[in-house]
Amino acid sequence: MAKIVECVPNISEGRRKDVIEACVDQIRQTAGVTLLDYSSDESHNRSVITFMGSPEGVEEAAVKLAKKAAELIDLTKHTGEHPRMGAVDVIPFIPIREISTEECIALSKKTAQRIWEEAKMPVFLYESSASAPHRQNLAAVRKGQFEGMAEKVLLPEWEPDFGGRTVHPTAGTVAVGVRPFLVAYNINLSTSDVSVAKAIAGIIREKNGGLHCVKALGLYIEERDMAQVSINMTDCNVTPLYRVVELVRAEAKRYGVSIIGTEVVGLTPMKFLIDSAEYYLQLENFDADRQVLESHMLK
């Protein structure tokens, strides 16, 4: 069977459709990869692109995307709710089939070197590709964002892995690395008070003693005049979606607030949705491998 790698780059543009399409076209026009999904958020001013393919195809598509994003996106003019440090902000690789994490790490380093050489964006390696433990967490790498990165890279512990102590003047820097499946999940609240979302995010996130494998921010979504708990779930086998929903629901009640909807950004493995369906439907003795039709079709 052929080796398959998934790639989920995030670009710092969610409003200008022509720029988004020009970036996504870099994936469409690359042999050996398949575009699976892309979605944009105007308030975040960010787009998430998902594609998969051969290691060679994924490498080429990622480099082409970085070059196009650096050409078209100027972070000196960029504003949005989501933290960012680069025109293409992060490029994660996920091993899917017949390829090891170690092979993907090698692929991420080769891609990172090409991005520096061809797009002139300095690169930090993160997650499993990180060159030091303090660089594993994307939030730590991104801290300071684009505006503070020129000063940050002068610190000995924060010199980029590729590109030296420099920052692209308009495209910033990018994080490249290998990680497991991550589910980007937003919970929308029945309030416009962002302080409520921030308080809830602080309670549920792992680094504050909350749920394992959960990262969270409280954001204000202007076009809907609502507060949002924006979550990255790094391992839904450890903390399932329904557990996050129920904790957010309980905490929101303290403020007289309810959940008005949730959003999955990009793709998610079917198992994580089935786990939540099993919980909410209170299914007894349920066997997803035996009782879900698609499970038989995909064998």
C-alpha positions as CSV (number, residue, x, y, z in Angstrom):
1,M,0.0,0.0,0.0
2,A,1.1,3.5,-0.7
3,K,2.4,5.9,2.0
4,I,-0.2,8.6,2.8
5,V,0.4,11.8,4.8
6,E,-2.2,14.3,5.9
7,C,-1.3,18.0,6.0
8,V,-3.5,20.7,7.7
9,P,-1.9,24.2,7.1
10,N,-3.5,27.3,8.5
11,I,-3.1,30.6,6.6
12,S,-3.7,34.0,8.1
13,E,-6.5,35.1,5.8
14,G,-10.2,34.4,6.2
15,R,-11.8,37.4,4.5
16,R,-10.4,37.9,1.0
17,K,-11.8,35.1,-1.1
18,D,-9.4,35.7,-4.0
19,V,-6.4,35.3,-1.8
20,I,-7.8,32.2,-0.1
21,E,-8.6,30.6,-3.5
22,A,-5.1,31.5,-4.9
23,C,-3.6,29.7,-1.9
24,V,-5.9,26.7,-2.1
25,D,-5.1,26.5,-5.8
26,Q,-1.5,25.6,-4.9
27,I,-2.9,22.3,-3.5
28,R,-5.3,21.7,-6.3
29,Q,-2.5,22.1,-8.9
30,T,0.0,19.7,-7.2
31,A,0.3,16.2,-8.4
32,G,0.1,13.4,-5.8
33,V,-2.2,15.2,-3.4
34,T,-6.0,15.5,-2.9
35,L,-7.6,18.5,-1.4
36,L,-10.1,17.3,1.2
37,D,-11.5,20.5,2.8
38,Y,-10.9,24.1,3.5
39,S,-12.9,26.6,5.6
40,S,-12.5,30.2,6.5
41,D,-13.5,32.3,9.5
42,E,-13.8,36.0,9.0
43,S,-13.6,36.9,12.7
44,H,-10.5,34.7,13.2
45,N,-9.2,36.0,9.8
46,R,-7.9,32.5,9.2
47,S,-8.4,29.6,6.9
48,V,-7.7,25.9,7.6
49,I,-6.8,23.7,4.6
50,T,-6.8,19.9,4.7
51,F,-5.1,17.7,2.1
52,M,-3.4,14.3,1.9
53,G,-1.2,12.4,-0.5
54,S,2.2,10.9,-1.0
55,P,5.1,12.3,1.0
56,E,6.6,13.9,-2.1
57,G,3.3,15.5,-3.1
58,V,2.6,16.8,0.3
59,E,6.0,18.4,0.6
60,E,5.7,20.1,-2.8
61,A,2.2,21.4,-2.0
62,A,3.2,22.7,1.4
63,V,6.1,24.6,-0.1
64,K,4.0,26.1,-2.9
65,L,1.4,27.1,-0.4
66,A,4.0,28.9,1.8
67,K,5.4,30.8,-1.2
68,K,1.9,31.9,-2.3
69,A,0.9,32.9,1.2
70,A,4.1,34.9,1.7
71,E,3.5,36.6,-1.6
72,L,-0.2,37.6,-1.0
73,I,-0.6,38.0,2.8
74,D,0.9,41.0,4.6
75,L,0.7,40.6,8.4
76,T,1.5,44.3,8.9
77,K,-2.0,44.9,7.7
78,H,-3.6,41.8,9.2
79,T,-6.0,41.8,12.2
80,G,-8.1,39.0,13.6
81,E,-9.1,37.2,16.7
82,H,-6.9,34.2,16.3
83,P,-3.2,34.4,17.4
84,R,-0.8,34.2,14.4
85,M,2.9,34.6,13.6
86,G,3.0,33.9,9.9
87,A,1.2,34.3,6.6
88,V,1.0,30.5,6.6
89,D,1.0,30.1,10.4
90,V,1.4,26.4,11.0
91,I,2.0,23.4,8.8
92,P,1.4,20.1,10.6
93,F,2.0,16.6,9.1
94,I,0.0,13.6,10.3
95,P,1.0,10.1,9.4
96,I,-2.0,8.2,7.9
97,R,-1.0,5.0,6.3
98,E,2.2,3.0,5.8
99,I,4.4,5.8,7.1
100,S,6.0,6.2,10.5
101,T,6.2,9.3,12.7
102,E,10.0,9.2,12.2
103,E,9.6,9.4,8.4
104,C,7.2,12.3,8.8
105,I,9.6,14.1,11.0
106,A,12.3,13.8,8.3
107,L,9.7,15.0,5.8
108,S,8.8,18.0,8.0
109,K,12.5,19.0,8.3
110,K,13.0,18.8,4.5
111,T,9.9,20.8,3.9
112,A,11.0,23.4,6.5
113,Q,14.4,23.9,4.8
114,R,12.7,24.4,1.5
115,I,10.2,26.9,2.9
116,W,13.1,29.0,4.2
117,E,15.1,28.7,1.0
118,E,12.2,29.3,-1.4
119,A,9.7,31.5,0.6
120,K,12.2,33.2,2.9
121,M,10.1,32.5,5.9
122,P,12.1,31.4,9.0
123,V,10.8,28.1,10.4
124,F,10.3,26.7,13.9
125,L,10.0,23.0,14.2
126,Y,7.3,22.0,16.8
127,E,5.5,19.0,18.3
128,S,7.2,15.7,17.5
129,S,9.7,17.5,15.2
130,A,10.8,20.0,17.9
131,S,14.5,20.5,18.4
132,A,14.0,21.2,22.1
133,P,11.3,20.4,24.7
134,H,10.3,24.1,25.1
135,R,9.5,24.3,21.4
136,Q,7.0,21.4,21.3
137,N,3.9,23.4,22.3
138,L,2.7,25.6,19.4
139,A,1.3,28.2,21.8
140,A,4.8,28.7,23.3
141,V,6.4,29.0,19.8
142,R,3.7,31.5,18.7
143,K,3.8,33.6,21.9
144,G,4.5,37.2,21.0
145,Q,2.9,36.7,17.6
146,F,4.0,38.5,14.4
147,E,4.5,41.9,16.1
148,G,6.8,40.5,18.8
149,M,8.7,37.9,16.8
150,A,11.6,40.1,15.6
151,E,12.6,40.7,19.2
152,K,11.8,37.1,20.3
153,V,14.1,35.5,17.7
154,L,17.1,37.4,19.2
155,L,16.8,35.3,22.3
156,P,19.2,32.3,22.2
157,E,16.4,29.9,23.1
158,W,14.2,31.1,20.3
159,E,16.4,31.3,17.2
160,P,14.3,29.6,14.4
161,D,15.5,26.2,13.3
162,F,15.8,27.4,9.7
163,G,16.5,31.0,8.7
164,G,18.6,32.3,11.6
165,R,17.5,35.3,13.8
166,T,15.4,36.8,11.1
167,V,11.7,37.4,10.4
168,H,10.1,37.9,7.0
169,P,9.1,41.6,7.0
170,T,5.5,40.9,5.9
171,A,5.0,37.1,6.1
172,G,6.6,36.5,9.5
173,T,7.6,33.0,10.6
174,V,6.0,29.5,10.4
175,A,5.8,26.4,12.6
176,V,6.3,23.1,10.9
177,G,6.0,19.7,12.6
178,V,4.5,16.3,13.1
179,R,1.5,15.8,15.4
180,P,-1.3,13.3,16.0
181,F,-4.9,14.0,14.9
182,L,-6.1,17.3,16.3
183,V,-9.7,18.3,16.4
184,A,-10.4,22.1,16.1
185,Y,-13.6,22.6,17.9
186,N,-15.5,25.8,18.7
187,I,-18.3,26.2,21.3
188,N,-20.5,29.3,20.8
189,L,-22.2,30.9,23.8
190,S,-25.4,32.9,24.2
191,T,-23.5,36.0,25.3
192,S,-21.4,38.7,23.7
193,D,-19.3,39.1,26.9
194,V,-15.9,37.7,25.9
195,S,-14.8,37.6,29.5
196,V,-17.2,34.7,30.1
197,A,-15.6,32.7,27.2
198,K,-12.1,33.5,28.5
199,A,-13.0,32.4,32.0
200,I,-14.4,29.1,30.7
201,A,-11.4,28.6,28.5
202,G,-9.1,29.1,31.5
203,I,-11.0,26.4,33.4
204,I,-11.1,23.7,30.8
205,R,-7.5,24.0,29.4
206,E,-5.0,21.5,30.5
207,K,-2.2,23.9,31.4
208,N,-4.4,25.4,34.0
209,G,-5.3,22.1,35.6
210,G,-8.3,21.4,33.3
211,L,-9.0,18.6,30.9
212,H,-6.1,16.6,29.5
213,C,-5.2,17.3,25.8
214,V,-7.3,20.5,25.7
215,K,-6.1,23.9,24.6
216,A,-8.6,26.8,24.7
217,L,-9.1,30.5,24.1
218,G,-12.0,32.8,24.7
219,L,-12.8,34.9,21.6
220,Y,-15.3,37.5,20.5
221,I,-17.0,36.7,17.1
222,E,-17.9,40.1,15.7
223,E,-20.2,39.0,12.8
224,R,-22.4,37.1,15.2
225,D,-21.9,39.3,18.2
226,M,-21.2,36.4,20.4
227,A,-18.5,34.9,22.6
228,Q,-16.8,31.7,21.6
229,V,-14.6,29.1,23.4
230,S,-12.2,28.1,20.7
231,I,-10.6,24.7,21.4
232,N,-7.8,22.5,20.1
233,M,-8.3,18.9,21.2
234,T,-5.0,17.2,20.7
235,D,-6.2,13.7,21.6
236,C,-9.9,12.9,21.6
237,N,-9.1,9.3,22.8
238,V,-8.0,10.9,26.1
239,T,-10.7,13.6,26.3
240,P,-13.7,13.1,24.1
241,L,-15.8,15.9,22.6
242,Y,-18.8,15.3,24.8
243,R,-16.8,15.7,28.0
244,V,-15.6,19.2,26.8
245,V,-19.2,20.2,25.9
246,E,-20.6,19.1,29.2
247,L,-17.9,20.9,31.2
248,V,-18.4,24.1,29.2
249,R,-22.2,23.8,29.6
250,A,-21.8,23.4,33.4
251,E,-19.4,26.4,33.7
252,A,-21.5,28.6,31.4
253,K,-24.5,28.1,33.7
254,R,-22.6,30.0,36.5
255,Y,-23.0,33.1,34.3
256,G,-26.5,32.5,33.2
257,V,-25.2,31.5,29.7
258,S,-26.0,28.6,27.5
259,I,-24.4,26.8,24.5
260,I,-26.1,27.9,21.3
261,G,-24.0,25.7,18.9
262,T,-20.7,24.1,18.3
263,E,-18.4,23.8,15.2
264,V,-15.9,21.3,14.0
265,V,-13.3,23.1,11.9
266,G,-11.9,21.0,9.1
267,L,-11.9,17.2,9.3
268,T,-12.2,14.8,12.2
269,P,-12.0,11.0,12.5
270,M,-15.4,9.4,12.4
271,K,-14.7,7.6,15.7
272,F,-14.7,10.8,17.7
273,L,-18.2,11.7,16.5
274,I,-19.5,8.2,17.1
275,D,-18.1,8.3,20.7
276,S,-20.2,11.4,21.4
277,A,-23.3,9.9,19.7
278,E,-22.9,6.8,21.9
279,Y,-22.8,9.1,25.0
280,Y,-25.7,11.3,24.2
281,L,-28.0,8.5,22.9
282,Q,-27.1,6.4,26.0
283,L,-26.5,3.4,23.8
284,E,-26.0,0.1,25.6
285,N,-23.7,-2.6,24.5
286,F,-22.9,-0.6,21.3
287,D,-20.2,-1.8,19.0
288,A,-19.2,0.7,16.4
289,D,-17.2,-1.8,14.3
290,R,-20.2,-4.1,14.1
291,Q,-23.2,-1.7,14.1
292,V,-22.1,1.3,12.1
293,L,-22.7,0.7,8.4
294,E,-19.7,2.7,7.2
295,S,-17.4,0.7,9.3
296,H,-18.1,-2.4,7.1
297,M,-17.8,-0.4,3.9
298,L,-14.4,1.0,4.8
299,K,-12.9,-2.4,5.6
